[in-house]
Amino acid sequence: MMKRILPFMMLLVATMAMAQERLYSLEEVDSRWADVTIREVKSGSLPDMLAAFYQQWPTIAVGDAVKVMKQGLTSKVLDDETEYQVHYYPKNGFVEVFDAGTDMGYMTACYWNRSNGHRLFAVNIGQPVDPEMEIVCFYDYDDAAKTLVPVKGLLSALPPKKEGQQRYYGLPKEGKNLVVTDYTADYVKEHLFTWDGMKPVYSKTVDRAYDFDATEVDGDSTTVSQ
């Protein structure tokens, strides 16, 4: 009897392990994150909030950041050839994963202390191919409830993306301001959001028009009507 049960148990364990290791695509995370509250978050530290996010929405880059932080490290090169690496800044509440510009995915995460005693947690994940895209997820962390509740519409002041435009979210490694950058073949627009104690608030847009006959990029600051 045991000889019959043992192979079944081994298959069951292997199947459970595969299920636990299932990774989500960015398209899946982007379409679903705002509808799911993450519960039983250990604490409001960046490693614990990111680990809870990874448990709910596992992706490769986020998982690599979580593993390095769990090891008690602040930086680690995970692949010498591509320079794929993790850097964690505990004093700043910021972590990033990036490489030397290959087809690897990348991510950043940070948090702000809110005036109501909660924390605003943000995760930015991107990939350069298949398809090229970047997303950002915001959560309110409540230490009493140990939950990460999705916060929707924080960047609603942004203009709609245009065809052929790429959008990148610059979470703050230092300070509190957030910068969203739109790229096309003709220009760069930087949208500045400043911190008001509870959330990033739109401040201004800096237009940078490409001049293909010049060696530098000219820029001027303009405020976009919202």
Phi and psi in degrees as a GROMACS rama.xvg file:
@    title "Ramachandran Plot"
@    xaxis  label "Phi"
@    yaxis  label "Psi"
@TYPE xy
-61.2671  -36.0913  MET-2
-64.431  -29.9546  LYS-3
-79.5814  -36.408  ARG-4
-73.5677  -38.0477  ILE-5
-57.1277  -49.7164  LEU-6
-59.9839  -36.9858  PRO-7
-64.1999  -43.1826  PHE-8
-64.79  -40.5695  MET-9
-62.849  -40.6993  MET-10
-65.892  -39.8072  LEU-11
-64.2587  -43.8608  LEU-12
-63.2651  -42.8178  VAL-13
-63.9244  -39.404  ALA-14
-66.0343  -41.2753  THR-15
-64.508  -39.5296  MET-16
-64.1551  -40.9569  ALA-17
-64.4215  -38.6409  MET-18
-65.2411  -39.4282  ALA-19
-68.3313  -27.6658  GLN-20
-89.2976  2.66507  GLU-21
-62.2279  128.588  ARG-22
-102.063  148.286  LEU-23
-97.1773  145.303  TYR-24
-77.288  160.561  SER-25
-63.71  -34.1523  LEU-26
-61.0364  -40.7489  GLU-27
-66.7505  -45.7835  GLU-28
-61.6696  -44.6936  VAL-29
-60.9444  -36.3269  ASP-30
-84.3628  -13.8538  SER-31
-125.309  -20.3618  ARG-32
-59.1614  -36.9401  TRP-33
-70.5003  -8.56206  ALA-34
-105.699  3.29777  ASP-35
-124.846  120.373  VAL-36
-83.5128  131.698  THR-37
-93.7586  123.201  ILE-38
-110.999  168.201  ARG-39
58.2302  43.8107  GLU-40
-77.2008  129.686  VAL-41
-61.015  -45.9932  LYS-42
-160.76  179.346  SER-43
-91.0955  13.3919  GLY-44
-72.1131  154.484  SER-45
-60.3971  -44.8702  LEU-46
-58.2416  -40.5639  PRO-47
-73.4183  -39.5102  ASP-48
-66.5979  -40.6251  MET-49
-68.7273  -36.4611  LEU-50
-63.9377  -38.9374  ALA-51
-66.7998  -40.2418  ALA-52
-62.5502  -43.5838  PHE-53
-63.6399  -38.8459  TYR-54
-62.3753  -35.0446  GLN-55
-82.2255  -42.0988  GLN-56
-129.572  72.7913  TRP-57
-68.0332  126.591  PRO-58
-134.684  161.934  THR-59
-63.6195  -51.8576  ILE-60
-63.4869  -42.8419  ALA-61
-64.0963  -41.0131  VAL-62
-61.5392  -39.4024  GLY-63
-65.4213  -39.4573  ASP-64
-63.862  -43.9723  ALA-65
-61.3291  -43.8814  VAL-66
-62.5477  -43.7054  LYS-67
-65.8246  -42.6575  VAL-68
-66.0606  -36.3805  MET-69
-65.3189  -26.5203  LYS-70
-78.0677  -3.46691  GLN-71
78.3858  17.6688  GLY-72
-97.8197  153.93  LEU-73
-104.438  -13.2297  THR-74
-158.566  147.883  SER-75
-161.897  130.993  LYS-76
-88.0127  118.809  VAL-77
-92.3695  -20.1886  LEU-78
-148.513  114.063  ASP-79
-66.4753  -37.1813  ASP-80
-65.3329  -44.1669  GLU-81
-96.1809  -5.23499  THR-82
60.1908  33.5926  GLU-83
-72.5608  122.759  TYR-84
-149.895  160.795  GLN-85
-120.315  135.566  VAL-86
-131.357  126.148  HIS-87
-118.707  130.629  TYR-88
-116.771  88.2651  TYR-89
-58.5557  -40.3766  PRO-90
-67.1262  -28.6237  LYS-91
-91.5682  -14.0859  ASN-92
64.8282  49.3465  GLY-93
-145.628  140.933  PHE-94
-139.509  146.444  VAL-95
-141.884  149.141  GLU-96
-129.084  126.805  VAL-97
-156.515  172.786  PHE-98
-137.914  -164.448  ASP-99
-88.6402  17.9066  ALA-100
101.092  27.8752  GLY-101
-90.9386  -156.308  THR-102
-93.0692  15.2492  ASP-103
-74.2279  153.282  MET-104
-74.8963  167.675  GLY-105
-147.018  166.045  TYR-106
-161.713  159.959  MET-107
-139.984  157.277  THR-108
-151.43  149.528  ALA-109
-159.335  178.71  CYS-110
-146.886  156.297  TYR-111
-116.459  146.19  TRP-112
-84.8218  122.742  ASN-113
-89.26  155.005  ARG-114
-68.5873  -14.9746  SER-115
-92.4011  7.93104  ASN-116
91.5106  -7.81109  GLY-117
-87.2727  -179.181  HIS-118
-125.765  144.295  ARG-119
-100.634  116.547  LEU-120
-105.501  135.564  PHE-121
-131.643  138.855  ALA-122
-127.319  126.963  VAL-123
-115.965  124.088  ASN-124
-128.486  138.303  ILE-125
-143.137  163.47  GLY-126
-146.58  140.984  GLN-127
-84.9151  -10.4947  PRO-128
-145.2  161.517  VAL-129
54.5699  57.7116  ASP-130
-89.552  168.074  PRO-131
-71.4242  121.319  GLU-132
-161.567  161.737  MET-133
-146.78  138.27  GLU-134
-129.896  160.412  ILE-135
-137.628  136.362  VAL-136
-121.124  133.88  CYS-137
-117.263  140.834  PHE-138
-138.006  147.77  TYR-139
-95.7838  121.376  ASP-140
-96.8535  123.444  TYR-141
-109.285  112.369  ASP-142
-67.4971  -30.8188  ASP-143
-68.2762  -40.923  ALA-144
-89.6961  -15.3395  ALA-145
56.6654  46.0949  LYS-146
-127.043  154.152  THR-147
-113.717  106.909  LEU-148
-99.3928  125.147  VAL-149
-56.6246  137.325  PRO-150
-112.448  113.438  VAL-151
-96.9316  152.359  LYS-152
74.3022  15.4311  GLY-153
-63.0893  -31.8587  LEU-154
-109.483  33.1244  LEU-155
-66.8211  -17.1232  SER-156
-72.8185  -11.6613  ALA-157
-66.1486  142.397  LEU-158
-69.5459  153.071  PRO-159
-58.9173  145.012  PRO-160
-68.1112  142.281  LYS-161
-97.5097  162.881  LYS-162
-60.7016  133.233  GLU-163
81.6614  4.27783  GLY-164
-97.0123  139.804  GLN-165
-110.745  141.679  GLN-166
-122.539  131.504  ARG-167
-126.708  138.182  TYR-168
-106.044  115.629  TYR-169
-96.961  89.4405  GLY-170
-67.839  146.545  LEU-171
-74.9173  119.433  PRO-172
-77.4581  -33.5517  LYS-173
-132.186  149.891  GLU-174
72.8292  -160.738  GLY-175
-127.616  -5.42098  LYS-176
-80.7132  145.053  ASN-177
-111.688  136.835  LEU-178
-122.399  125.02  VAL-179
-107.414  125.968  VAL-180
-114.183  127.37  THR-181
-105.101  131.045  ASP-182
-118.437  139.507  TYR-183
-134.056  -176.384  THR-184
-71.1946  -12.4364  ALA-185
-113.353  -22.1306  ASP-186
-156.819  168.082  TYR-187
-127.023  131.358  VAL-188
-120.166  127.612  LYS-189
-110.47  119.289  GLU-190
-101.669  117.573  HIS-191
-95.6188  129.834  LEU-192
-118.518  125.59  PHE-193
-104.607  154.213  THR-194
-83.9752  131.467  TRP-195
-110.054  9.90993  ASP-196
104.45  -23.9576  GLY-197
-124.845  -28.8435  MET-198
-162.492  161.775  LYS-199
-73.0131  133.511  PRO-200
-120.495  134.885  VAL-201
-58.1332  133.363  TYR-202
-114.476  -55.7072  SER-203
-164.8  168.997  LYS-204
-121.978  133.335  THR-205
-105.249  119.118  VAL-206
-91.4653  131.354  ASP-207
-126.783  103.374  ARG-208
-88.8421  130.931  ALA-209
-70.8153  135.82  TYR-210
-118.571  102.467  ASP-211
-71.3273  -10.9748  PHE-212
-93.1452  -2.19421  ASP-213
-116.886  163.879  ALA-214
-92.9312  -9.75398  THR-215
-123.271  164.18  GLU-216
-100.654  126.238  VAL-217
-85.9563  146.536  ASP-218
-142.28  151.643  GLY-219
-143.702  161.76  ASP-220
-104.482  129.071  SER-221
-136.162  149.652  THR-222
-99.5919  127.347  THR-223
-90.0406  133.952  VAL-224
-70.8386  135.865  SER-225
